[in-house]
């Protein structure tokens, strides 16, 4: 299978070619093109299955080019990559029959996922074409055709529900437009991957559970660990699906040795199937801790409403900067395990934790004077770093790597920092707080009196006077360069009592804060 990448910008084309894992997609050739004329030449000499195309290009835009492509090579699937979010562009692209419309900038993983869906569609269309040409093939491969019908429908956003019903009818499955569907996405979280009969055994359990409720079943394998069960009836859909799926999880565990998560949609007619499938995939994406349980839309909303329990990141940063790796590793593991046990861990939760943790990690390694510019490119895959929030296991791997990195490199760097430098770093990092000399000493593991003597000898000023001087310098800078009210400036440098701040400022500068601002203005 071959792909054509079209954009008038050389860097964009080369970025897509380098960023997508073509080998994983089993793509044979990827052709670059930088203008419409080059596209026409390539298509006349090479067999292309998928075209990735920009819209805004000189001389001829991507939409006009795609009209020509569809007229000459109707089997080519087109994915537009455009920075234009206007509805008119997307509407015209869809009317022309494009497969997908992706707004730039986009992650290469999203582009690859779209290409993979297009490949599935091409394969499905190829198989369906064979079916139409060889009618006997239908009767011999009804299950295979069923799976292609359902997969093609779910993956192709242009395909209307009526087309699905017609395709099902062609393989002798009669479903009306008013049938009531309940969709269940089954994710095997732990199973025997070599067990060839697992699909049929899972379907058998579902069939057994729904038999008393007069429901029909379409059971489709999506990939090695994901299955889609479509339960439907022409009458009243009153089966207790959540309870049935709890029994399914127990039976799969006890009878097959499989752990599973079940994601359940609302009940609706065929026209709601794609919307429900999208919701199921979103629920699966949120299950970053791989809970083996039943998920519903109500459960997802409950997780969304759960507050993020902010961990003691400041303490972790201090522990990392002092190379106390075992303690911080144990604390992070304990925290994440506790959140998992509470049942509220989601992709959004891990994304916030990811952001907070990387911030304190970078702060700590900066204090240690370590070089980290290339750490997430050369030593740790950048894609894994970006995607760490999508799985608890990936997040823990990232934490292990970063802590191991500090443990490996921080010895000499940490000892290279003098106590005075560490004290000044602490003061600068915590300038907004009201801290004492003793707290600075405790933070760098020194006796307060000893630190004071060292500081006086090295800086020619007492530690307490240095703290005040540093706070007053920042205050003067804010008074001169901003219009922030004086009482807020006081709080920004750790003074909750405005009157006391004014007294200290006047003693240090000879003027009150307001007088100083007026004089500088």
C-alpha positions in Angstrom: 0.0 0.0 0.0 1.3 3.5 -0.9 0.8 7.0 0.5 1.2 10.4 -1.1 2.0 13.4 1.1 1.2 16.8 -0.5 2.1 20.3 0.9 3.8 23.3 -0.6 6.0 23.5 2.6 9.0 21.2 2.5 9.3 21.0 6.3 5.7 19.9 6.7 6.0 17.1 4.2 9.3 15.8 5.6 7.9 16.1 9.2 4.9 13.9 8.3 7.2 11.4 6.5 9.6 11.3 9.5 6.9 11.4 12.2 4.6 8.6 11.1 5.6 5.0 11.7 5.0 3.7 8.2 6.5 0.3 8.9 3.9 -0.3 11.6 1.1 0.6 9.1 2.7 -1.8 6.5 3.1 1.0 4.0 5.3 0.1 1.1 6.1 3.6 -0.4 5.6 7.2 0.8 5.8 9.7 -2.0 6.4 13.5 -1.3 4.8 16.1 -3.5 5.1 19.9 -3.2 2.6 21.1 -5.8 -0.4 20.0 -7.9 1.7 19.3 -11.1 4.0 17.0 -9.2 0.9 15.2 -7.8 -0.5 14.6 -11.3 2.9 13.2 -12.5 3.3 10.9 -9.5 -0.3 9.6 -9.7 0.2 8.8 -13.4 3.3 6.8 -12.7 2.6 5.2 -9.3 -0.3 3.4 -7.6 -1.4 5.5 -4.6 -4.0 4.4 -2.1 -4.1 7.3 0.4 -3.3 11.0 -0.1 -2.5 13.4 2.7 -3.1 16.9 1.4 -2.9 20.5 2.5 -5.7 22.9 1.4 -4.0 26.2 1.0 -1.4 25.9 -1.7 -0.2 28.3 -4.4 -1.8 28.2 -7.9 -4.3 25.5 -7.0 -5.7 24.7 -3.6 -6.1 21.2 -2.2 -9.9 21.0 -2.7 -9.6 21.7 -6.4 -6.7 19.2 -6.7 -8.9 16.6 -4.9 -11.7 17.1 -7.4 -9.3 16.1 -10.1 -7.9 13.1 -8.1 -11.5 11.8 -7.5 -12.3 12.1 -11.2 -9.2 10.3 -12.3 -8.5 7.9 -9.4 -11.8 7.5 -7.5 -10.4 4.7 -5.2 -7.9 7.1 -3.5 -8.8 8.0 0.0 -7.9 11.6 0.9 -7.1 13.0 4.4 -6.9 16.8 4.5 -4.3 18.3 6.9 -5.2 22.0 7.3 -4.7 24.9 9.7 -8.0 26.4 8.6 -10.8 25.6 11.1 -13.5 27.4 9.1 -16.6 25.2 8.7 -16.8 26.0 5.0 -13.5 24.2 4.3 -14.5 21.1 6.2 -18.0 21.1 4.7 -16.7 21.3 1.1 -14.0 18.6 1.9 -16.7 16.2 3.2 -19.0 16.9 0.3 -16.2 16.1 -2.1 -15.8 12.7 -0.3 -12.6 13.1 1.8 -12.0 10.4 4.4 -10.9 12.7 7.2 -10.2 16.4 8.0 -7.5 17.0 10.6 -6.7 20.5 11.9 -3.0 21.4 12.1 -1.0 21.4 14.2 -1.8 17.8 14.9 0.1 15.0 16.7 1.7 12.5 14.4 -0.1 9.8 16.4 -3.4 11.3 15.4 -2.4 11.5 11.7 -1.2 7.9 11.9 -4.5 6.8 13.5 -6.4 8.4 10.7 -4.2 6.7 8.1 -4.8 3.4 9.9 -8.6 3.9 9.8 -8.3 4.7 6.1 -6.3 1.5 5.6 -9.0 -0.4 7.4 -11.7 1.1 5.2 -9.7 0.3 2.0 -9.3 -3.3 3.1 -13.0 -3.4 4.0 -14.0 -2.0 0.7 -11.7 -4.4 -1.1 -13.3 -7.3 0.7 -16.8 -6.0 0.2 -16.1 -5.6 -3.5 -15.0 -9.2 -3.6 -18.2 -10.2 -1.9 -20.3 -8.4 -4.4 -18.4 -10.2 -7.2 -18.6 -13.6 -5.6 -22.1 -14.1 -4.1 -21.3 -17.5 -2.8 -18.5 -16.0 -0.7 -21.2 -14.2 1.4 -22.8 -17.4 2.7 -19.4 -19.0 3.5 -18.0 -16.0 5.4 -21.0 -14.4 7.1 -19.1 -13.7 10.3 -16.2 -12.1 8.5 -18.6 -9.9 6.5 -20.4 -8.9 9.7 -17.2 -7.7 11.3 -16.3 -5.7 8.2 -19.8 -4.2 8.0 -19.6 -3.0 11.6 -16.0 -1.9 11.6 -16.4 0.0 8.3 -19.5 1.8 9.7 -17.8 2.8 13.0 -14.6 4.0 11.3 -16.1 5.9 8.4 -17.8 9.1 9.7 -19.5 9.6 6.3 -21.2 6.3 6.3 -24.9 6.7 7.1 -26.7 4.2 9.5 -29.0 3.2 6.6 -26.0 1.9 4.8 -25.1 -0.3 7.8 -28.7 -1.6 7.9 -28.5 -2.4 4.1 -25.1 -4.2 4.5 -26.5 -6.2 7.4 -29.6 -7.1 5.3 -27.3 -8.4 2.5 -25.9 -11.0 5.0 -29.4 -11.8 6.1 -29.4 -9.8 9.4 -32.6 -7.8 9.5 -32.6 -4.7 11.7 -35.0 -1.8 11.4 -34.2 1.9 11.6 -36.2 2.0 14.9 -34.4 -0.9 16.7 -33.1 -0.2 20.1 -29.3 -0.7 20.5 -27.1 -1.0 23.6 -23.4 -0.9 22.7 -20.8 -2.5 24.9 -17.0 -2.1 24.4 -15.2 -5.0 26.0 -11.5 -4.5 26.7 -9.4 -7.5 27.9 -7.0 -6.0 30.5 -5.4 -9.4 31.1 -5.7 -12.5 29.0 -4.0 -15.3 27.2 -3.1 -13.8 23.8 -2.4 -17.2 22.3 -5.9 -18.5 23.0 -7.5 -18.7 19.5 -11.0 -19.4 20.8 -11.2 -16.5 23.2 -13.5 -14.5 20.9 -16.1 -17.3 20.6 -16.0 -18.0 24.3 -16.5 -14.3 25.2 -19.4 -14.1 22.7 -20.9 -17.3 24.3 -20.9 -15.7 27.7 -22.6 -12.6 26.5 -25.2 -14.7 24.6 -25.9 -16.7 27.7 -26.4 -13.6 29.9 -28.8 -11.8 27.5 -30.9 -14.9 26.5 -33.7 -14.3 29.1 -34.2 -10.7 27.7 -35.0 -11.5 24.1 -32.0 -9.5 22.8 -30.1 -10.2 19.5 -26.4 -9.8 19.5 -23.8 -8.6 17.0 -20.3 -9.5 18.3 -17.3 -8.0 16.6 -13.6 -8.3 17.3 -11.9 -4.9 16.9 -8.3 -6.0 17.6 -6.5 -8.4 19.9 -7.9 -7.1 23.1 -11.0 -5.1 22.2 -14.5 -6.4 21.3 -17.7 -4.7 20.4 -21.0 -6.2 21.5 -24.1 -4.6 20.0 -27.3 -5.8 21.7 -30.5 -4.9 20.0 -34.3 -5.5 20.0 -37.2 -4.3 18.0 -39.2 -4.0 21.2 -38.6 -2.6 24.6 -35.0 -2.6 25.8 -35.3 -3.3 29.5 -32.3 -5.6 30.2 -30.1 -4.5 33.2 -27.0 -4.2 31.1 -24.7 -2.9 33.9 -25.6 -5.9 36.2 -25.2 -8.4 33.3 -21.8 -7.0 32.5 -20.7 -7.3 36.1 -21.6 -11.0 35.8 -19.7 -11.1 32.5 -16.5 -9.8 34.1 -16.8 -12.5 36.9 -17.5 -15.3 34.4 -14.7 -14.3 32.1 -12.3 -14.2 35.1 -13.5 -17.5 36.6 -14.0 -19.5 33.4 -11.5 -18.1 31.0 -8.9 -16.5 33.2 -9.4 -13.1 31.6 -9.7 -9.7 33.3 -11.9 -7.3 31.4 -13.3 -3.8 31.5 -16.8 -3.2 30.1 -17.9 0.2 28.8 -21.6 0.6 28.3 -23.4 3.2 26.2 -26.9 4.6 26.6 -29.7 2.9 24.7 -30.6 4.4 21.3 -31.6 3.8 17.6 -29.1 3.0 14.9 -28.5 6.7 14.2 -26.9 7.0 17.6 -24.5 4.1 17.2 -21.5 6.2 16.1 -22.0 8.7 18.8 -22.2 6.0 21.4 -19.2 4.2 20.0 -17.2 7.4 20.3 -18.3 7.8 23.9 -17.2 4.2 24.6 -13.8 4.9 23.2 -13.5 8.0 25.3 -14.4 6.0 28.4 -11.7 3.4 27.5 -9.2 6.3 27.1 -10.1 7.5 30.6 -9.4 4.1 32.2 -5.7 4.8 32.6 -5.4 2.6 35.7 -6.9 -0.3 33.7 -9.7 -1.0 36.2 -11.4 -4.3 35.6 -15.0 -3.1 36.1 -18.1 -1.7 34.4 -18.1 1.9 33.2 -21.1 3.9 32.2 -21.6 7.5 31.1 -22.7 8.3 34.7 -19.4 6.8 36.0 -17.4 9.0 33.6 -19.2 12.1 34.7 -18.5 11.2 38.3 -14.8 10.9 37.6 -14.9 14.2 35.8 -16.4 15.9 38.8 -13.9 14.4 41.2 -11.4 17.0 42.5 -7.7 16.6 41.8 -6.0 15.9 45.1 -2.9 18.1 44.8 0.2 16.2 46.2 3.0 17.7 48.2 5.0 18.6 45.1 7.2 21.2 46.8 8.4 18.6 49.2 9.1 16.2 46.4 11.1 18.8 44.6 13.2 19.4 47.7 13.8 15.7 48.1 14.8 15.3 44.5 17.2 18.3 44.6 18.8 16.7 47.7 19.1 13.3 45.8 16.8 11.7 48.4 15.4 9.4 45.6 14.2 6.4 47.6 12.0 8.6 49.8 10.4 10.5 46.9 10.0 7.3 44.9 8.1 5.7 47.8 5.9 8.8 48.3 4.9 9.0 44.6 4.1 5.3 44.5 2.0 5.6 47.6 0.2 8.7 46.3 -0.6 7.1 42.9 -1.7 3.8 44.5 -4.0 5.7 46.9 -5.6 7.6 44.0 -6.1 4.4 42.0 -7.7 2.7 45.0 -10.1 5.7 45.4 -11.4 4.8 41.9 -11.1 8.3 40.5 -7.9 8.1 38.3 -8.6 9.3 34.8 -6.6 10.6 31.8 -7.4 14.1 32.9 -6.1 13.3 36.4 -2.9 11.9 35.1 -2.5 14.8 32.7 -2.6 17.2 35.6 -0.2 15.1 37.6 2.1 14.8 34.6 2.3 18.5 34.2 2.9 19.1 37.9 5.5 16.4 38.3 7.5 17.5 35.2 7.5 21.0 36.6 8.9 20.0 40.0 11.4 17.6 38.3 12.8 20.4 36.1 12.9 22.8 39.0 14.9 20.2 41.1 17.4 19.4 38.3 17.8 23.1 37.6 18.8 23.5 41.3 21.3 20.6 40.9 22.7 22.3 37.8 22.0 19.3 35.6 21.7 19.5 31.8 18.3 18.3 30.8 17.7 19.9 27.4 17.9 16.7 25.5 16.8 14.2 28.2 13.4 13.7 26.5 14.8 13.3 23.1 18.0 11.4 23.3 17.6 9.3 26.4 13.9 8.9 26.8 11.5 8.7 23.8 9.8 12.1 23.4 6.5 10.4 22.3 6.5 8.3 25.5 7.1 11.4 27.5 4.2 13.2 25.9 1.9 10.2 26.1 2.7 9.3 29.7 -0.7 10.5 31.0 -2.5 7.9 28.9 -1.6 5.1 31.2 -0.7 4.7 34.9 2.0 2.2 33.9 3.5 4.7 31.4 3.4 7.5 34.1 5.2 5.2 36.6 7.8 4.4 33.9 8.4 8.1 33.4 8.7 8.7 37.2 11.2 5.8 37.5 13.3 7.2 34.5 13.5 10.7 35.8 14.4 9.7 39.4 17.0 7.2 38.1 18.4 10.0 35.9 18.8 12.2 39.0 20.3 9.4 41.0 22.8 8.6 38.3 23.9 12.2 37.6 23.2 14.3 40.7 26.1 13.1 42.9 28.9 15.3 41.6 26.5 18.1 40.7 24.9 18.2 44.1 28.3 18.3 45.9 29.4 21.1 43.6 26.8 23.4 45.0 28.0 25.1 48.2 25.7 25.5 51.2 25.5 29.3 50.4 24.3 28.6 46.8 21.7 26.1 48.0 20.5 28.6 50.6 20.2 31.3 48.0 18.4 28.9 45.6 15.9 28.1 48.3 15.3 31.8 49.0 14.7 32.6 45.4 12.4 29.7 44.9 10.3 30.6 47.9 10.4 34.4 47.9 6.6 34.6 48.1 6.6 32.8 51.4 7.2 34.1 54.9 10.1 31.9 56.0 12.7 32.2 58.7 16.5 31.6 58.8 15.7 28.3 60.6 13.5 27.1 57.7 16.2 27.9 55.1 18.7 25.9 57.2 16.3 23.0 57.6 15.7 22.9 53.9 19.4 22.4 53.1 20.0 20.1 56.1 22.3 22.5 58.1 22.3 23.8 61.6 20.8 27.4 61.6 23.7 28.9 63.6 26.3 27.2 61.4 24.6 28.4 58.2 24.4 31.9 59.6 28.2 32.0 60.2 28.9 30.6 56.8 26.6 33.1 55.1 28.1 36.1 57.0 31.6 35.1 56.1 30.8 34.4 52.4 28.4 37.3 51.6 29.4 39.9 54.2 25.8 40.2 55.3 23.7 38.2 57.8 21.3 35.6 56.4 18.2 37.5 57.8 19.4 40.7 56.2 20.0 39.0 52.9 16.4 37.6 52.9 15.0 41.1 53.6 17.3 42.7 51.0 16.2 40.2 48.4 12.5 40.8 49.1 12.9 44.5 49.0 14.8 44.4 45.7 11.9 42.5 44.2 9.4 44.9 45.7 11.2 47.9 44.2 11.3 46.2 40.8 7.5 45.5 41.0 6.8 49.1 42.2 8.7 50.5 39.3 7.7 48.2 36.4 4.0 47.4 37.2 0.8 48.9 38.5 0.2 46.1 40.9 -1.4 47.6 44.2 1.1 47.9 47.0 -0.7 45.5 49.3 -0.5 42.8 46.6 3.2 43.4 46.1 3.6 42.9 49.9 1.9 39.5 49.6 4.1 38.5 46.6 7.2 38.8 48.8 5.8 37.0 51.8 4.3 39.8 53.9 0.7 39.3 55.0 0.7 42.4 57.2 0.8 45.5 54.9 1.7 47.9 57.7 4.7 45.8 58.7 5.8 45.6 55.1 5.7 49.4 54.8 7.8 49.8 57.9 10.4 47.3 56.6 10.4 48.9 53.2 10.9 52.4 54.6 13.7 51.3 56.9 15.4 49.7 53.9 14.8 52.3 51.3 14.2 55.5 53.2 10.7 55.9 51.6 7.3 54.3 52.0 6.4 52.0 49.1 3.9 54.5 47.7 6.5 57.4 48.0 9.0 55.2 46.2 6.6 54.5 43.3 5.7 58.1 42.9 9.4 59.2 43.0 10.2 56.6 40.3 7.2 57.5 38.2 
